[in-house]
Structure formats: structure tokens, C-alpha cells
Amino acid sequence: GVGIYYVRGLVVAATVNGSLVSRWSVLKESEKRAGKSALEYLVTKKIIENEVKAKNINVNEQEVADEMKKIEASIVSEGQTLSAALASQGMTKADFRSGVMLNKELEKLVGTIAPVGDTDVDAFIKENGIKIAAGADAAGQRSQIKDQIQQQKLQKAVQDLVVDLKSKAKVSYYVTY
């Protein structure tokens, strides 16, 4: 009874017309399909964690909670719930929290990014042919564009940092995908 139920989830992933599909075969197939990207993600994450530790960078719970609330508010403003957004990405709340923590650590690693000014916003609007509404909406649109440019600058700084850290890290691979 109980032993078979336990083994069913541990060893057997599914049955098809009485034929077994083992968890091992599921894991092997998953590894074959996504092993390389999963390994690269984990290696990169470990490199970042090592740098965060070496630089004694700390992100407190309030910073993480505030960022999570900000992201959730953005998702809700688009007519979706955080739970639905996470589910669509195959993420749990713990995965989300971990990702936010990693992003906050990366922000602290890259330091202060040059602020985005009105001339940056004007150039972006001109380059992209964006039509700005008149009145109160104009300030909101400009603010969104400013935030977008700031995010792009941050992403570029993070990418550059990660490339630099990876080039300096000694990584030994024992599996090839």
C-alpha cells in the first residue's frame, strides 16, 4: 500500500496504458533538453554569489520585500495576479524571492549607474519616434521612459559585470551537453 504509493512518485513518473515512464527517463530527457542552459545559469549564479560574499554585500529583507511589492504592483496594473504570473513562468514564490534577492545583489555589485536626465529621455523619444500625449499623461509617459532607460543601463552594467566575473573565474566542467 504505502510503499507502492511512495515508490510510484519516487521511481515512476507516469504510466501510459499500463507501461511505466520512469522518473530517471524524465530527468535524462530534461537534462538533454535544458541541461546546458541550466548548468550555465547555476555556474553564473555561483560566480555572482562568490563575488557578493567577497565584496561583503548585504541585501536586507526589507529591500527584497519592497522590490517584490513594486513588481507585484506592476503585474497587477497590467491586469494579472502575481500568482498567475509566477505560475505562467513555472515559478514559486520562493523562486521569485530568490530572483529578486539576486537582482538586488547585482544592483549593489554594479554600484551607482549614471542617472537618466531629460536629454536622455528626449533622445530616446526622438530615436524611437514615440508620440507623447499632451497634459498630465505626458509626465507619466516620460517617467516610464526614464525608468525604461534606467533599467536598460542597469541591465547593460550587469551584463558587463557578469562577463567580467566569468572571464576571471576558474570554472571546470565535468559534463558536456
PyMOL commands that set and color helices and strands:
alter all, ss='L'
color gray80, all
select helices_A, chain A and resi 2-10+23-54+61-77+82-88+93-110+118-128+136-168
alter helices_A, ss='H'
color red, helices_A
select strands_A, chain A and resi 12-16+19-22
alter strands_A, ss='S'
color yellow, strands_A
deselect
rebuild
show_as cartoon
